[in-house]
Amino acid sequence: MAEDFKAKVLAEIDARRHQLDELSLKIHSHPELGFQEHRASAWLAQYLDENGFSIQRGICKLPTAFKGSYGSGKPAIAILAEYDALPQLGHACGHNLIAASAVGAAVASKPAIDHFGGSILVIGTPAEELYGGKIIMAQRGAFNNVDMAMMVHPATHNTATSQTLACASLEVEFFGREAHAAAHPEAGINALEAMLQSFNAINSLRQHIKGKARIHGIITDGGQAANVIPAHSAGSFLVRTEDDAYLEELKQRVLNCFMGAATASGARLEYRWGEINYAPMRNNLTMAQLFAENMKSLGRRVKLYDPSQTFGSTDMGNLSQLVPSIHPFVAIAPAEVTAHSPQFAAAAASKEGTQGMSDAAKALAMTIVDLLANPETVTRVKEEFIKNR
């Protein structure tokens, strides 16, 4: 029975391939930053509306968030759509492909919902890149009635699970005193030097932190003129670790670098930790194994886990702490191409990119069929989630 519905899924997505390609490329050619994705969210909601989904726009008091629903009852399976772009780089993370694969998989799953029961939800989640839209939505109850959640992210490798890092953001400012850099440098307090000393301290700290932890930042204000002692400097930083406990420890050690620089330079330090932390990803292996087998049936070589894959952070990690979730990757570019680059942005609009989108939609929909057709599998998914809390 499940195999019959999987065949229907494949045929439906193939029949809609041109529509999905166009939707993906339209989003790609009109990149919108987080919480500004008005066109992308409208196009996605319209596509679902035209295909029999009930649409709620502006959910969680976020104008570019939405929910499309089909069916009723349990299990309620959510597919997450991301569609925000990066500053200056556009869709260099391929969120246009995530969005198109989400709606494609959802529409293709309708016959399985009609036969087996349950419901499929497409939840449009804005601002993954910079603001943690899913975290805000979770706090506002968007996922309270969701039983399982899934999405697929484009990458340079095929894996059914993802390794992601807990992440905290830090905004830092130093306040000094201006003076003529040549005539009276002794009268100044150099806020830029305080920032540079902070970078040096962080560089020294890196030798003594765990191997998968990351600290990186940029200077957003370093002064106005070379002949004026800078009275103000500012920087933006990210601190990442494998788990939440070590994140809290490392945050204090990073902050000590700035506090020490303030003492040494005489500049006054002000800092603000971000209100939202990204949590590490908890992969539900029961779901991931189903997804891997479905991807393999499409001719892709898929690993359940790839220890060589690179690390990033995603607000999907926070959702995975609340409900059983998967966040697989589908390859759309060669291994030497890095995400958040112009080359990856080009790949997200290439034939390889749209093929990855199609395969992702098929594997998601087939995984939904597996779950709907086998209640005992849903039970195993939930038992694994509870056991690994």
C-alpha positions as CSV (number, residue, x, y, z in Angstrom):
1,M,0.0,0.0,0.0
2,A,2.7,2.5,0.9
3,E,4.6,1.7,-2.3
4,D,1.5,2.6,-4.3
5,F,1.3,6.0,-2.7
6,K,5.0,6.6,-3.1
7,A,4.6,6.0,-6.8
8,K,1.8,8.6,-6.8
9,V,4.1,11.0,-5.0
10,L,6.9,10.6,-7.6
11,A,4.4,11.1,-10.5
12,E,2.8,14.2,-8.9
13,I,6.1,15.9,-8.3
14,D,7.3,15.1,-11.8
15,A,4.1,16.6,-13.2
16,R,4.6,19.7,-11.1
17,R,8.3,20.0,-11.8
18,H,8.0,23.0,-14.1
19,Q,5.8,24.9,-11.6
20,L,8.2,24.1,-8.7
21,D,11.2,25.1,-10.7
22,E,9.6,28.4,-11.6
23,L,8.6,29.1,-8.0
24,S,12.1,28.4,-6.8
25,L,13.8,30.5,-9.5
26,K,11.3,33.4,-8.9
27,I,12.2,33.5,-5.2
28,H,15.9,33.2,-6.1
29,S,15.7,36.2,-8.4
30,H,13.9,38.4,-5.8
31,P,16.0,37.9,-2.7
32,E,14.5,39.3,0.5
33,L,16.1,39.6,3.9
34,G,14.7,38.2,7.1
35,F,11.3,39.4,8.1
36,Q,11.1,41.2,4.7
37,E,10.1,38.2,2.6
38,H,6.8,39.6,1.6
39,R,6.9,38.4,-2.0
40,A,8.3,34.9,-1.2
41,S,5.8,34.2,1.5
42,A,2.9,35.4,-0.6
43,W,3.9,33.3,-3.6
44,L,4.3,30.2,-1.4
45,A,1.0,30.7,0.4
46,Q,-0.7,31.3,-3.0
47,Y,0.6,28.1,-4.4
48,L,-0.7,26.1,-1.4
49,D,-4.0,27.9,-1.5
50,E,-4.5,27.1,-5.2
51,N,-3.8,23.4,-4.3
52,G,-6.4,23.0,-1.6
53,F,-4.6,24.1,1.5
54,S,-6.2,26.2,4.2
55,I,-3.9,29.3,4.7
56,Q,-3.2,31.4,7.7
57,R,-1.0,34.4,6.9
58,G,0.9,36.5,9.4
59,I,0.9,33.9,12.1
60,C,2.7,34.5,15.4
61,K,2.4,38.2,14.8
62,L,5.1,37.9,12.0
63,P,3.8,39.4,8.7
64,T,5.9,37.0,6.6
65,A,5.1,33.8,8.5
66,F,2.3,31.5,7.4
67,K,0.8,28.1,7.8
68,G,-0.8,26.0,5.1
69,S,-2.9,23.0,6.4
70,Y,-4.4,20.0,4.7
71,G,-6.3,17.2,6.5
72,S,-7.2,16.9,10.1
73,G,-6.2,14.8,13.1
74,K,-3.0,13.0,14.0
75,P,-0.2,12.7,13.2
76,A,0.3,16.3,12.3
77,I,3.4,16.4,10.2
78,A,5.0,19.8,9.6
79,I,7.3,20.6,6.6
80,L,9.3,23.8,7.3
81,A,9.8,26.4,4.5
82,E,12.6,28.9,4.7
83,Y,12.8,31.7,2.2
84,D,15.0,34.5,3.6
85,A,18.2,35.6,1.8
86,L,21.5,36.9,2.9
87,P,22.7,40.5,2.8
88,Q,24.5,41.2,-0.5
89,L,24.8,37.5,-1.4
90,G,21.1,36.8,-2.1
91,H,20.1,33.1,-1.9
92,A,23.7,31.9,-1.1
93,C,22.2,29.4,1.3
94,G,19.6,28.1,-1.2
95,H,16.5,28.8,0.8
96,N,14.6,29.2,-2.4
97,L,15.1,25.4,-2.9
98,I,14.0,24.7,0.7
99,A,10.7,26.6,0.1
100,A,9.9,25.0,-3.2
101,S,10.7,21.5,-1.9
102,A,8.4,22.1,1.1
103,V,5.3,23.1,-0.9
104,G,6.0,20.4,-3.5
105,A,6.2,17.6,-1.0
106,A,3.1,18.9,0.8
107,V,0.9,19.0,-2.3
108,A,2.2,15.6,-3.4
109,S,1.3,14.1,0.0
110,K,-2.4,15.0,-0.3
111,P,-3.6,11.6,-1.6
112,A,-1.8,9.8,1.3
113,I,-3.6,12.2,3.8
114,D,-6.9,11.4,2.2
115,H,-6.4,7.7,2.5
116,F,-4.6,7.3,5.8
117,G,-5.7,10.3,7.7
118,G,-3.7,12.8,9.7
119,S,-2.7,16.2,8.5
120,I,0.2,17.9,6.7
121,L,1.3,21.4,7.6
122,V,3.6,23.7,5.7
123,I,4.9,26.3,8.1
124,G,6.6,29.3,6.6
125,T,9.4,30.4,8.9
126,P,11.0,33.7,8.1
127,A,14.4,35.0,9.1
128,E,16.3,31.8,9.7
129,E,19.7,33.4,8.8
130,L,20.0,36.3,11.3
131,Y,17.0,36.4,13.7
132,G,15.9,32.8,14.5
133,G,12.4,33.1,13.2
134,K,11.5,29.5,14.3
135,I,12.6,30.3,17.8
136,I,10.2,33.3,18.0
137,M,7.4,31.2,16.5
138,A,8.0,28.4,18.9
139,Q,7.8,30.8,21.8
140,R,4.5,32.0,20.4
141,G,3.0,28.5,20.1
142,A,3.3,27.8,16.3
143,F,4.4,24.2,16.9
144,N,2.3,23.2,19.9
145,N,0.2,20.8,18.0
146,V,2.9,19.4,15.7
147,D,3.9,15.8,16.1
148,M,6.9,15.7,13.7
149,A,8.8,18.3,11.7
150,M,11.1,18.0,8.7
151,M,12.9,20.0,6.0
152,V,15.8,19.6,3.6
153,H,18.6,22.0,3.1
154,P,20.8,22.3,0.0
155,A,24.5,21.6,0.5
156,T,27.5,19.9,-1.1
157,H,26.8,16.4,0.4
158,N,23.8,14.1,0.9
159,T,23.2,13.2,4.5
160,A,20.0,12.3,6.4
161,T,21.2,14.0,9.6
162,S,22.8,17.3,10.3
163,Q,25.4,18.4,12.8
164,T,24.7,21.9,14.0
165,L,26.1,24.0,16.8
166,A,24.5,26.0,19.6
167,C,25.0,29.7,18.9
168,A,24.8,33.0,20.7
169,S,25.3,36.4,19.3
170,L,27.1,39.3,21.0
171,E,27.1,43.0,20.2
172,V,30.0,45.0,21.7
173,E,30.9,48.7,22.0
174,F,33.8,50.5,23.4
175,F,33.7,54.2,24.4
176,G,36.9,56.2,24.7
177,R,37.9,59.8,24.2
178,E,38.7,61.6,21.0
179,A,42.0,63.5,20.6
180,H,44.3,64.6,17.8
181,A,46.3,61.5,16.9
182,A,49.5,63.5,16.2
183,A,49.3,66.6,18.3
184,H,47.8,65.2,21.5
185,P,47.5,61.4,21.4
186,E,48.1,61.3,25.2
187,A,44.8,63.0,25.7
188,G,42.8,60.3,24.0
189,I,41.4,56.9,24.9
190,N,41.5,54.6,21.9
191,A,38.3,52.6,21.6
192,L,39.6,50.9,18.4
193,E,42.7,49.7,20.3
194,A,40.3,48.1,22.9
195,M,38.5,46.3,20.1
196,L,41.8,45.1,18.5
197,Q,43.1,43.9,21.9
198,S,39.8,42.0,22.3
199,F,40.4,40.2,18.9
200,N,43.9,39.3,20.0
201,A,42.7,37.9,23.3
202,I,40.0,35.8,21.5
203,N,42.7,34.5,19.1
204,S,44.7,33.4,22.1
205,L,41.6,31.8,23.7
206,R,41.0,29.7,20.6
207,Q,44.0,27.5,21.5
208,H,42.2,26.5,24.7
209,I,38.7,25.7,23.7
210,K,37.0,22.5,22.5
211,G,37.7,21.5,18.9
212,K,34.3,22.1,17.5
213,A,33.7,25.4,19.2
214,R,33.8,28.5,17.1
215,I,34.2,32.3,17.8
216,H,34.1,34.8,15.0
217,G,33.3,38.4,14.6
218,I,33.6,41.6,12.6
219,I,34.3,45.3,13.5
220,T,31.3,47.4,12.5
221,D,32.8,50.7,13.6
222,G,36.5,51.4,13.8
223,G,36.6,55.2,13.8
224,Q,36.1,58.0,11.3
225,A,39.5,59.5,10.4
226,A,43.1,58.3,10.7
227,N,44.2,61.4,12.5
228,V,41.6,61.2,15.2
229,I,41.8,58.8,18.2
230,P,38.6,56.8,17.8
231,A,36.2,57.5,20.7
232,H,33.9,54.6,19.6
233,S,34.3,51.2,18.2
234,A,31.7,48.4,17.7
235,G,31.7,44.8,16.8
236,S,29.4,41.9,16.2
237,F,30.3,38.3,17.3
238,L,29.0,34.8,17.3
239,V,30.0,32.1,19.8
240,R,29.2,28.5,18.9
241,T,29.6,25.2,20.7
242,E,28.3,21.6,20.5
243,D,26.0,21.9,23.5
244,D,24.2,24.5,25.5
245,A,26.1,23.9,28.7
246,Y,29.5,24.6,27.1
247,L,28.0,27.6,25.3
248,E,27.3,29.3,28.6
249,E,30.8,28.6,29.8
250,L,32.4,29.8,26.7
251,K,30.3,33.0,26.6
252,Q,31.8,34.1,29.9
253,R,35.3,33.4,28.7
254,V,34.7,35.4,25.5
255,L,33.3,38.2,27.5
256,N,36.4,38.2,29.7
257,C,38.4,39.0,26.6
258,F,36.5,42.3,26.1
259,M,36.5,43.1,29.8
260,G,40.3,42.7,29.9
261,A,40.7,45.0,26.9
262,A,38.5,47.6,28.5
263,T,40.7,47.5,31.6
264,A,43.9,47.7,29.6
265,S,42.8,50.5,27.4
266,G,40.7,52.6,29.7
267,A,37.8,52.4,27.4
268,R,34.3,51.8,28.7
269,L,32.7,48.5,27.6
270,E,29.0,48.0,26.8
271,Y,27.8,44.6,25.5
272,R,24.5,42.9,24.7
273,W,24.0,39.2,24.3
274,G,21.3,38.3,21.8
275,E,17.9,37.5,23.2
276,I,17.8,34.3,21.2
277,N,20.2,31.4,21.2
278,Y,20.3,28.7,18.5
279,A,20.2,25.2,19.9
280,P,22.1,22.2,18.5
281,M,20.2,19.8,16.3
282,R,18.6,16.7,17.8
283,N,18.2,14.3,14.9
284,N,15.4,11.7,15.1
285,L,17.2,8.7,13.7
286,T,14.0,6.8,13.0
287,M,12.8,9.5,10.7
288,A,16.3,10.0,9.3
289,Q,16.6,6.4,8.3
290,L,13.3,6.5,6.5
291,F,14.5,9.6,4.6
292,A,17.8,8.1,3.7
293,E,16.2,5.0,2.2
294,N,13.8,7.2,0.2
295,M,16.7,9.3,-1.1
296,K,18.6,6.2,-2.0
297,S,15.6,5.0,-4.1
298,L,16.1,8.2,-6.2
299,G,19.6,7.2,-7.0
300,R,21.5,9.4,-4.5
301,R,24.3,8.1,-2.4
302,V,23.2,9.2,1.1
303,K,25.0,8.8,4.4
304,L,23.0,8.7,7.6
305,Y,25.8,10.7,9.3
306,D,28.9,12.3,7.8
307,P,31.6,13.2,10.4
308,S,33.4,15.3,7.8
309,Q,30.6,17.7,7.1
310,T,31.0,21.3,8.1
311,F,29.3,22.9,11.1
312,G,26.8,25.7,11.2
313,S,23.8,26.7,13.3
314,T,20.1,26.8,12.6
315,D,16.9,27.6,14.4
316,M,15.7,24.2,13.3
317,G,17.8,23.0,16.2
318,N,15.5,24.7,18.6
319,L,12.5,23.1,17.0
320,S,14.2,19.7,17.3
321,Q,14.3,20.1,21.1
322,L,10.5,20.4,21.1
323,V,9.3,17.8,18.5
324,P,10.9,14.9,16.6
325,S,12.7,16.5,13.7
326,I,15.1,15.9,10.8
327,H,17.1,18.4,8.8
328,P,18.8,16.4,6.0
329,F,21.1,17.8,3.3
330,V,20.9,17.4,-0.4
331,A,23.9,18.0,-2.7
332,I,23.5,20.7,-5.3
333,A,27.2,21.7,-5.8
334,P,30.7,20.2,-5.7
335,A,32.4,19.8,-2.4
336,E,34.8,22.7,-3.0
337,V,31.9,25.2,-3.1
338,T,31.1,26.7,0.3
339,A,27.7,27.9,1.5
340,H,27.2,31.6,1.9
341,S,29.3,32.3,-1.2
342,P,28.4,33.7,-4.7
343,Q,29.2,30.2,-6.1
344,F,26.6,28.6,-3.9
345,A,24.1,31.3,-4.8
346,A,24.6,30.4,-8.5
347,A,24.2,26.7,-7.7
348,A,20.8,27.4,-6.0
349,A,19.5,28.6,-9.5
350,S,21.3,25.9,-11.5
351,K,19.9,22.6,-13.0
352,E,21.6,20.8,-10.2
353,G,19.9,23.0,-7.7
354,T,16.4,22.4,-9.1
355,Q,17.1,18.7,-9.4
356,G,18.1,18.7,-5.7
357,M,14.9,20.5,-4.9
358,S,12.9,17.9,-6.8
359,D,14.6,15.0,-5.1
360,A,14.2,16.6,-1.7
361,A,10.5,17.1,-2.3
362,K,10.1,13.5,-3.4
363,A,12.0,12.1,-0.4
364,L,10.1,14.3,2.0
365,A,6.7,13.2,0.6
366,M,7.7,9.5,0.6
367,T,8.8,9.8,4.2
368,I,5.4,11.3,5.0
369,V,3.8,8.3,3.3
370,D,6.0,5.9,5.4
371,L,4.8,7.7,8.6
372,L,1.1,7.8,7.7
373,A,1.0,4.2,6.5
374,N,2.7,2.8,9.6
375,P,1.3,3.9,13.0
376,E,3.9,1.8,14.7
377,T,6.7,3.8,13.0
378,V,5.1,7.0,14.4
379,T,5.2,5.4,17.8
380,R,8.9,4.6,17.4
381,V,9.6,8.1,16.4
382,K,7.9,9.5,19.5
383,E,9.5,6.9,21.8
384,E,13.0,7.7,20.5
385,F,12.4,11.4,21.1
386,I,11.2,10.9,24.7
387,K,14.1,8.5,25.4
388,N,16.7,10.9,24.2
389,R,15.5,14.0,26.0
